[in-house]
Amino acid sequence: MRATARKRKPFMTLKRWLLLITAFLLLLLTVSFIYFREVQSPEWTAINAAKEQATKAADLTEIEKVHHHIWQKNSWVVEGINEQDEHVYVWLTEEQQPVIMKATEGISEKSLKDDFISKRPLAEIKRIQPGLLDDKTVWEIYYNDGEKPDHYRYDFYRFDDGAFIDSYTLPAKTGP
């Protein structure tokens, strides 16, 4: 007679497969998080340094926005509320002392946007932000002019009165 052997259960059961897949996904998620943190860390450090410098320079009690502006030089613009409860802008560069302006000393972003849209109704605004151009405080408007092929433009306006300064057009196509 033939002896019947008991069949051994497989080593990788459904429970073990699920445990292995869960562990792999957790490892993948952890590595992704660490990589993201490592990539973003210099940017976060620079933002925190700009916030700290602006807080000391303008006696800010609250920070609303931080803009990183790169045109001719690298600069940071911090929007916030000072101790006198006034809305202020602080322009920071490495070479110069901070420039501090109250929002009431300049044209507001909303009025600049409304004026821009009335002059260029087909334009699609991508971004409006304060910045520096030739060491002067400006508003930068980055937009698509609505023409075909698409042309993207940068327009610069004086921060204090909204007067037009200059416009730069990006090429529609790049390549050889």
Secondary structure as the mmCIF struct_conf table of DSSP 4:
data_model
#
loop_
_struct_conf.conf_type_id
_struct_conf.id
_struct_conf.beg_label_comp_id
_struct_conf.beg_label_asym_id
_struct_conf.beg_label_seq_id
_struct_conf.end_label_comp_id
_struct_conf.end_label_asym_id
_struct_conf.end_label_seq_id
HELX_LH_PP_P HELX_LH_PP_P1 ARG A 2 PRO A 10
BEND BEND1 PHE A 11 MET A 12
HELX_RH_AL_P HELX_RH_AL_P1 LEU A 14 ALA A 58
TURN_TY1_P TURN_TY1_P1 ASP A 59 ASP A 59
STRN STRN1 LEU A 60 ILE A 70
BEND BEND2 TRP A 71 LYS A 73
STRN STRN2 ASN A 74 ASN A 82
TURN_TY1_P TURN_TY1_P2 GLU A 83 GLN A 84
BEND BEND3 ASP A 85 ASP A 85
STRN STRN3 HIS A 87 LEU A 92
BEND BEND4 GLU A 94 GLN A 96
HELX_LH_PP_P HELX_LH_PP_P2 GLN A 97 PRO A 98
STRN STRN4 VAL A 99 LYS A 102
HELX_RH_3T_P HELX_RH_3T_P1 ALA A 103 GLU A 105
BEND BEND5 GLY A 106 GLY A 106
HELX_RH_AL_P HELX_RH_AL_P2 GLU A 109 LYS A 119
TURN_TY1_P TURN_TY1_P3 PRO A 121 LEU A 122
STRN STRN5 GLU A 124 LEU A 133
TURN_TY1_P TURN_TY1_P4 ASP A 134 ASP A 135
STRN STRN6 LYS A 136 ASN A 144
BEND BEND6 GLY A 146 GLY A 146
BEND BEND7 LYS A 148 PRO A 149
STRN STRN7 TYR A 152 ARG A 158
TURN_TY1_P TURN_TY1_P5 PHE A 159 ASP A 161
STRN STRN8 PHE A 164 THR A 169
BEND BEND8 ALA A 172 ALA A 172
#
